[in-house]
Amino acid sequence: MPTLLQPVLKARKTPIQARSNATVDAILQATLQVLTSVGKERLTTTRVAARAGVSVGTLYQYFPNKSALLQATLRRHMDAVRHAIETVCAAHKGDSLLDMGTALIHAYLAAKMQDVKSSAALYSVSSDIDGAAIAKAASLRSRRAIVQLFATAREPLTKDPELIANAVVSALNGFSRSLLESKSPELQLSSTREELTILVHAYLRTCIR
């Protein structure tokens, strides 16, 4: 499969005014809608502009091509997941380690799988648009928040919070990847959450003195 783009593209124009922000939001939402309805091969800037209710010229003011559109849409999705993790980490400082793990799992899957069809569609194009770099940038901030969260655990820990965070994040990413690659991710979400909780809890128990 030919890759659409090697380097990560940036939007041409940074929206400053509220109207510009609304235009960009409409374009990115339209990109996701077109992607899920017709697939990446048939997604074009013309289709996206029509769905967003803007001219192609207006779209090009912000995004130079199809790949930039998809990258920005994926980046917005990853930022939403990161924000959900940072929010839950701030809310659960000082809790027990197992409660922290449970809260992280629920917040992560709720954000990652808020719209399973959209998440699966974005995952399917990730390798074509250097999605690994986008995911890594979001993951670094999420991981820092999780490290800081575990450092406040109510119980004495037998392992370094950063080591614990790395293991838990790896479990979250691995289970979500498996879910998105399945034939019916929406039907397996509940069971995946349960199995992930069992796994993470079993590991976290080994981290408590």
VOPAVEX-409626 format. One line per 3 residues: for each residue y negated, x negated, z of C-alpha. Coordinates in pm, 1 decimal. Layout:
BEGIN
Y,X,Z | ...
% end
This chain:
BEGIN
0.0,0.0,0.0 | -335.4,-156.3,-94.2 | -575.8,-202.4,190.9
-906.5,-25.7,154.5 | -1107.4,-288.7,333.4 | -1061.3,-618.7,511.0
-1378.7,-671.6,721.5 | -1510.3,-405.6,954.0 | -1799.7,-231.4,783.6
-2109.5,-124.4,968.2 | -2308.7,187.1,899.6 | -2599.8,109.7,665.7
-2856.7,292.3,872.1 | -2871.0,336.0,1247.9 | -2970.3,693.7,1334.8
-3275.5,707.1,1560.4 | -3407.6,1060.6,1554.6 | -3213.8,1363.2,1677.0
-3196.4,1497.9,1322.9 | -3039.4,1174.6,1199.6 | -2786.8,1184.4,1482.7
-2694.3,1539.3,1389.7 | -2651.2,1439.0,1026.3 | -2423.7,1148.9,1115.0
-2222.1,1368.8,1349.7 | -2178.7,1629.1,1074.7 | -2068.7,1361.5,827.7
-1812.7,1212.7,1066.5 | -1678.4,1554.1,1160.0 | -1649.9,1639.5,791.2
-1468.3,1311.3,728.3 | -1207.1,1405.1,986.5 | -1173.5,1756.3,845.4
-1126.2,1631.8,489.6 | -881.5,1364.4,605.0 | -661.8,1615.4,785.9
-678.9,1872.9,506.3 | -623.9,1662.2,191.0 | -515.2,1318.0,316.6
-662.1,971.0,278.1 | -582.4,932.6,-92.8 | -781.3,1242.2,-191.6
-1062.7,1185.9,56.3 | -1384.0,1100.2,-130.2 | -1747.8,1064.5,-34.2
-1823.1,1362.6,-257.5 | -1574.4,1584.2,-70.9 | -1707.3,1469.4,265.4
-2069.6,1526.1,168.5 | -1989.8,1877.5,45.1 | -1802.8,1960.3,366.3
-2089.1,1822.1,577.5 | -2351.3,2013.8,378.5 | -2545.8,1704.7,274.9
-2603.3,1526.5,-54.9 | -2399.6,1222.3,-149.5 | -2726.0,1027.3,-147.1
-2785.8,1124.6,214.7 | -2433.4,1019.6,306.7 | -2486.5,680.6,142.4
-2794.1,624.1,357.4 | -2557.4,584.5,651.5 | -2220.7,486.4,507.4
-2173.6,267.8,196.8 | -1828.3,393.9,102.8 | -1509.8,574.6,198.4
-1381.7,291.3,415.7 | -1699.0,282.3,622.3 | -1667.7,656.3,677.6
-1311.9,623.0,803.4 | -1397.4,326.2,1023.2 | -1686.3,510.2,1185.9
-1468.0,816.3,1242.8 | -1195.4,605.6,1404.2 | -1453.2,420.1,1613.0
-1591.6,748.4,1744.5 | -1240.0,860.7,1837.8 | -1166.6,534.5,2019.9
-1501.6,549.3,2199.5 | -1414.7,897.8,2326.5 | -1085.2,767.4,2465.3
-1264.1,474.1,2627.1 | -1523.0,703.7,2781.9 | -1250.1,925.6,2925.6
-1081.7,624.3,3084.6 | -1405.6,487.6,3227.9 | -1488.7,831.1,3370.9
-1150.9,876.4,3540.4 | -1163.5,522.5,3677.3 | -1501.2,586.3,3836.7
-1373.5,909.8,3990.4 | -1054.8,769.7,4146.5 | -1163.6,447.7,4315.0
-1004.6,413.1,4657.5 | -712.0,644.5,4578.1 | -347.9,549.8,4613.2
-207.9,340.3,4329.5 | 29.7,614.7,4215.0 | -249.8,871.7,4207.4
-455.9,630.0,3999.8 | -168.1,594.0,3756.2 | -124.4,968.7,3724.4
-496.2,1023.5,3666.5 | -506.5,753.5,3400.3 | -209.5,897.1,3213.3
-351.0,1249.3,3207.1 | -702.1,1137.2,3107.2 | -575.0,901.5,2837.5
-339.4,1149.2,2673.1 | -591.1,1433.8,2700.3 | -849.3,1228.0,2512.9
-610.0,1058.2,2271.8 | -428.2,1378.7,2181.9 | -710.5,1630.8,2216.0
-646.6,1720.1,1851.7 | -301.1,1586.4,1772.4 | -331.3,1643.7,1397.6
-659.0,1451.1,1380.7 | -524.4,1168.8,1597.2 | -216.5,1136.4,1376.9
-431.8,1132.9,1062.6 | -654.8,858.2,1200.8 | -350.4,658.3,1308.2
-210.2,684.1,955.5 | -518.8,516.4,802.7 | -579.6,267.1,1081.9
-402.5,-23.5,914.3 | -604.3,29.9,594.3 | -941.5,-0.7,764.7
-884.5,-281.9,1014.8 | -829.7,-31.1,1291.6 | -682.1,-302.3,1512.8
-1024.9,-461.9,1552.6 | -1182.8,-127.5,1638.6 | -909.3,-47.6,1890.2
-934.4,-393.4,2046.5 | -1308.9,-360.6,2104.4 | -1263.4,-25.4,2280.2
-958.3,-147.2,2471.8 | -1140.2,-443.8,2623.0 | -1388.5,-217.6,2799.1
-1118.9,27.2,2905.4 | -907.9,-251.8,3047.5 | -1197.0,-385.6,3252.9
-1250.8,-41.4,3404.4 | -881.1,-11.9,3489.7 | -874.1,-357.6,3650.4
-1171.2,-261.5,3866.0 | -1000.8,66.0,3956.5 | -673.7,-94.8,4067.9
-865.1,-350.6,4273.4 | -977.6,-62.6,4498.5 | -628.6,77.7,4558.4
-570.1,212.3,4907.2 | -252.4,8.9,4955.3 | -225.8,-372.4,4967.9
-111.6,-498.4,4627.4 | 157.1,-758.0,4561.0 | 24.2,-837.7,4212.9
-309.1,-916.3,4056.9 | -497.4,-601.3,3944.1 | -544.0,-751.6,3597.7
-169.2,-801.4,3558.1 | -107.1,-443.4,3669.3 | -371.1,-312.6,3429.7
-220.4,-503.9,3138.1 | 122.3,-352.0,3204.5 | -9.3,2.6,3239.2
-229.3,-21.7,2928.8 | 66.9,-154.9,2730.3 | 271.8,145.0,2842.0
-5.8,388.9,2749.1 | -50.8,235.1,2404.9 | 319.8,209.8,2336.1
396.5,570.2,2428.0 | 99.6,705.3,2231.4 | 200.5,502.3,1925.5
553.7,637.1,1945.8 | 417.8,989.1,1982.8 | 187.3,960.2,1681.8
469.2,823.1,1469.0 | 699.2,1113.3,1554.5 | 751.0,1408.6,1320.6
611.5,1668.3,1562.1 | 381.9,1493.9,1812.2 | 231.9,1820.2,1936.8
578.2,1937.4,2045.3 | 655.7,1614.5,2227.8 | 328.5,1568.7,2413.6
442.8,1731.3,2738.2 | 773.1,1544.6,2756.7 | 599.8,1218.7,2664.8
354.2,1266.2,2950.2 | 640.3,1324.2,3193.9 | 840.6,1022.1,3079.2
532.4,799.1,3079.8 | 451.1,908.4,3434.4 | 804.8,824.6,3551.4
784.8,480.9,3392.0 | 437.8,394.0,3521.3 | 511.3,520.5,3872.7
831.3,315.0,3889.6 | 637.0,3.4,3793.1 | 343.1,71.9,4025.2
579.1,104.8,4321.4 | 676.9,-257.5,4267.6 | 309.7,-353.4,4299.7
264.6,-206.9,4647.0 | 332.7,-418.7,4952.6
% end
